[in-house]
Amino acid sequence: MVDNSLPYAQALLSLAQDANLEDAYLNDFEKVEMVFDQNPELHAWLAHPAITAQDKEKLLLDIFGEDVQPTFADFLKIACRHQMSGDLLKIDRNYRALLDEARNVQNVFVQSAAPLDDDQKARLQRALEKKLGGTVRLECSVDPALIAGMKIRTGDAVLDASYQGQLEKMKEQLMKS
């Protein structure tokens, strides 16, 4: 299935960059997320084809009108008029990904056998930023099955520096011999 939300995110980012409002639109999307989280039925209502674009537009403007940037409010109107109001969270995700790409920010997911303290996280982040040549946003989680070490995953690569990973490699080598 084609993701029709990407062109909307691209257009909004272009407008944001022209007006230097990238972070303001991020804040506006955070407000949208918060309202959607607090009102799960809203997504279904906005996605429902029997509800008119005018009704969707009116509701979104009633909710967000004065609390968001004027251009973002215009964007909400356009999303309604093009039957994309049910895809606002997809547009949000795409907007964030495009903005991260423009700012050379990479999300890096780290699984470790034990929790990393703040100093370890800071050192790992600095090392990854140096290696990847940009800003790194770390997301850390604990997986005791790793036994020791860690797995580091970026958008396109995985580094398995875990004891479990080493055992798996040794097992594969033994199976081949």
Secondary structure as GFF3:
##gff-version 3
##sequence-region A 1 177
A	DSSP	alpha_helix	5	19	.	.	.	ID=ss1
A	DSSP	alpha_helix	22	38	.	.	.	ID=ss2
A	DSSP	alpha_helix	41	47	.	.	.	ID=ss3
A	DSSP	alpha_helix	53	64	.	.	.	ID=ss4
A	DSSP	alpha_helix	70	81	.	.	.	ID=ss5
A	DSSP	three_ten_helix	85	87	.	.	.	ID=ss6
A	DSSP	alpha_helix	88	102	.	.	.	ID=ss7
A	DSSP	beta_strand	105	112	.	.	.	ID=ss8
A	DSSP	alpha_helix	118	132	.	.	.	ID=ss9
A	DSSP	beta_strand	135	142	.	.	.	ID=ss10
A	DSSP	three_ten_helix	144	146	.	.	.	ID=ss11
A	DSSP	beta_strand	149	153	.	.	.	ID=ss12
A	DSSP	beta_strand	158	162	.	.	.	ID=ss13
A	DSSP	alpha_helix	163	176	.	.	.	ID=ss14
###
